[in-house]
Amino acid sequence: MLARYLGNKTAILTPLMDTIAKYADPGDHVVDAFSGSLAVSLGLKNSGYRVTANDINLFSAIFGDAYLIPDEPPITPLADLIPDRTATSTRPDLRREAEAIVANLVGAPGFTFLNKPVWRDRYVDYVAVLTHLQTMTADDLAPEHRRSHFFDTYCEEGANAAFVSSRGTSGRRRFLIPLNAERLDLAINQVRAWFRDDLLDTHLYSLLLAGLVRSIETVSNTQGTFHDFIRTGWDSRSLRPIQFKPLPLDDTLGGPGGHRVGREQDTIEFISDVDHHAVLYLDPPYNFRQYTAYYFLANVICRYPTMPDPDAYFADVRYVRGQNPADDFTSTLCKPRRFIDDMTTLIGRSRSDTVVVSYYTGPNHWGSFDTDPTNVGRQHLTDMLTGDLFESGTLEVVEVPRRNYASYGGFKARDVTELLMIARRRDTGPHGSHPTEPGPH
Ligand SMILES: C[S@@+](CC[C@H](N)C(=O)[O-])C[C@H]1O[C@@H](n2cnc3c(N)ncnc32)[C@H](O)[C@@H]1O
């Protein structure tokens, strides 16, 4: 969903789903407690489970509302959204343009849902909106919605782009080229205007925001994360004009329904309110990187339409990257000394039958970027998964080798092993009534 999300599990989705299938039947409830890019949640949905997803990053909730909860393409009130561009008079007929775009998508991978006439019809309306966002000008917005916060803050030429780092270096932010920042400002302010006029239901609203986030990812002048931009040059991808592409929906439709998406909650708290589940899947952060900082721009885009006062919000952006500190969450799981205790608390509060923990032998709390993998983290997790909360003798470990492309301080691709560590919870009485509190360890 976000292709460059650190730690996303796209590469090991098949072994992960095969593993979970041993402990959950289709229709069972499975929890993706650190859902991030949503890759795993959607894999679970596709495998027929009822899914609960939560992550501290707002964009993950927006992706959940866009792709996890719905089981049909969105309904777009096109004539209400863009009245003067759907008429045939002086402006282009967006729907006819969209029909041509959709006709070209028929038969492409991920687009078999277009074979259903009513879904194709709906998709054409949605693509007409994307075409509007791609081609609209400031004249399409009422004067009070003509804002330029993304250009001002994240573009070298912007009035609010200057930064001074904690070490005293100064410069100007250059996440986006002007052309793309201007297009983002137009599109996001259009979504904000529609939202404030109450013209979008949750599905369409989230799908539009998720689309903007995904498009921005492909043209950002970064090495994949937004905690910094490329200071002395431009990634060749960032020089291309942004495209709001119609995305395939096959993998996001259907399923048993009943899914749930948490919104920016600390999973350690959120889990207490989640009903009984066959599998609790845990893919926590294993190093110092705070994801709300690393992906803040995705969250800003998703928050923008609901900001009561965008001027006040952007007046208080800080750090080299330009993030409002109110959006910066410090996860205790990014601290090695808190990690095992907090994971134990989380598991103890859950009403889960089986816990599946992802762990990888790359750089983490217990090993550094320039050392060979150590077994320390694995041993800590082993101790946790064989402790009081678990049935003895049930721990299993599946090892999946893969290449890690994340680079840091000059260390490039290296071989890592993704581990899936699985253990059965002790029987805690009638399902859901008695989540166990962790014992001392
Ligand atoms: C390794 S990533 C998960 C990747 C995900 N499985 C995927 O495939 O994209 C860890 C995630 O944990 C989230 N996170 C960190 N601390 C959290 C907390 N206390 N509560 C909820 N989410 C948290 C981060 O935002 C990040 O998305």
The ligand as an SDF file (V2000), in Angstrom:
LIG
                    3D

 27 29  0  0  0  0  0  0  0  0999 V2000
    7.3480   -2.7880   11.5060 C   0  0  0  0  0  0  0  0  0  0  0  0
    6.0810   -1.6280   11.3090 S   0  0  0  0  0  0  0  0  0  0  0  0
    4.6930   -2.6110   10.8580 C   0  0  0  0  0  0  0  0  0  0  0  0
    4.7000   -2.8800    9.3940 C   0  0  0  0  0  0  0  0  0  0  0  0
    3.4390   -3.5590    8.8910 C   0  0  0  0  0  0  0  0  0  0  0  0
    3.3180   -4.9230    9.3490 N   0  0  0  0  0  0  0  0  0  0  0  0
    3.4080   -3.5410    7.3800 C   0  0  0  0  0  0  0  0  0  0  0  0
    3.3960   -4.5990    6.7490 O   0  0  0  0  0  0  0  0  0  0  0  0
    3.4170   -2.4250    6.8360 O   0  0  0  0  0  0  0  0  0  0  0  0
    5.6880   -1.1710   12.9630 C   0  0  0  0  0  0  0  0  0  0  0  0
    4.4660   -0.2850   13.0830 C   0  0  0  0  0  0  0  0  0  0  0  0
    4.1650   -0.0660   14.4450 O   0  0  0  0  0  0  0  0  0  0  0  0
    3.5770    1.2220   14.5790 C   0  0  0  0  0  0  0  0  0  0  0  0
    3.6830    1.5680   16.0160 N   0  0  0  0  0  0  0  0  0  0  0  0
    4.7920    1.7640   16.7520 C   0  0  0  0  0  0  0  0  0  0  0  0
    4.4820    1.9020   18.0660 N   0  0  0  0  0  0  0  0  0  0  0  0
    3.1380    1.7840   18.1620 C   0  0  0  0  0  0  0  0  0  0  0  0
    2.2230    1.8010   19.2400 C   0  0  0  0  0  0  0  0  0  0  0  0
    2.6350    1.9600   20.4900 N   0  0  0  0  0  0  0  0  0  0  0  0
    0.9080    1.6280   18.9730 N   0  0  0  0  0  0  0  0  0  0  0  0
    0.4900    1.4670   17.6930 C   0  0  0  0  0  0  0  0  0  0  0  0
    1.3200    1.4290   16.6240 N   0  0  0  0  0  0  0  0  0  0  0  0
    2.6210    1.5800   16.8590 C   0  0  0  0  0  0  0  0  0  0  0  0
    4.3440    2.0730   13.6220 C   0  0  0  0  0  0  0  0  0  0  0  0
    3.6370    3.2060   13.2220 O   0  0  0  0  0  0  0  0  0  0  0  0
    4.5840    1.0970   12.4650 C   0  0  0  0  0  0  0  0  0  0  0  0
    3.6100    1.2270   11.4800 O   0  0  0  0  0  0  0  0  0  0  0  0
  1  2  1  0
  2  3  1  0
  2 10  1  0
  3  4  1  0
  4  5  1  0
  5  6  1  0
  5  7  1  0
  7  8  2  0
  7  9  1  0
 10 11  1  0
 11 12  1  0
 11 26  1  0
 12 13  1  0
 13 14  1  0
 13 24  1  0
 14 15  1  0
 14 23  1  0
 15 16  2  0
 16 17  1  0
 17 18  1  0
 17 23  2  0
 18 19  1  0
 18 20  2  0
 20 21  1  0
 21 22  2  0
 22 23  1  0
 24 25  1  0
 24 26  1  0
 26 27  1  0
M  CHG  2   2   1   9  -1
M  END
$$$$
